[in-house]
Amino acid sequence: MNADPRLYVALDLPSIEDAQQMVDRLGDAVVSYKIGLQLLPLGGAEFGQRLKSQGKNVFYDFKLHDIDATVEKATRSIATLGADLLTVHARPDVMAAAAGGRGKSGLKVLGVTVLTSLDQQALDDIGYYLSAEELVMRRVTQALDAGIDGVVSSPLEAAKIRTQVPDGFLVVTPGVRMPGGDKGDQKRVATPGNALRFGASHIVVGRPITAASDPRLAAMAVLENMRA
Ligand code: C5P
């Protein structure tokens, strides 16, 4: 079965060696990888460059959130690394600063709307007065206004988002689980095939693949579900 570039495997692993071993085990089944906060302090940015030189797609999930000047300069630095995707939190000022920082580079900026591990109770506890869906939709509008390239959302919001955004706008969904799979800390989830049907342009799958006894077999099952 051919790899599908729309499947990003989240390399949330304890070391660069573990991440490289995972990439080796997945072999030609996976061409797109997400590097997040666990690997960033251990050389994750350089590891992303190595993956790019091997022809992989690289998504830096660094979730930037700071004052405008810092976000803009950080995004400009990250754009020099040659990755494909970068996340920032979906606040209007943060997204606009990131759009300025990526300039005309090939880096695409995604706004993280509402983390897929948060349910309504968690949002109430934080003090947000909107429902998860209302908050996501408000942030989608703000992402469009800021001129960034897409958003990260739960698959459950992808269909509604698709009705509000232009065709090329990216909707990247973590919170993807196989039918009957363990949800872990994720709350707002869907299967790979349903996430795409709902309008996701890309899906992110971590532990269902990386914690499987046979990650390559697990990735194949995800690919099959994407195609079903
Ligand atoms: O292991 P699992 O499939 O739950 O991994 C999901 C990945 O997507 C994690 O790396 C997590 O940080 C990331 N993510 C998320 N929800 C968001 C944005 C990113 O779960 N809204």
Boltz pocket constraint, residues with backbone or C-beta under 6 A from the ligand:
constraints:
  - pocket:
      binder: B
      contacts: [[A, 10], [A, 12], [A, 36], [A, 61], [A, 112], [A, 113], [A, 114], [A, 115], [A, 116], [A, 117], [A, 152], [A, 153], [A, 154], [A, 174], [A, 175], [A, 176], [A, 183], [A, 184], [A, 186], [A, 204], [A, 205], [A, 206], [A, 207], [A, 208]]
      max_distance: 6.0
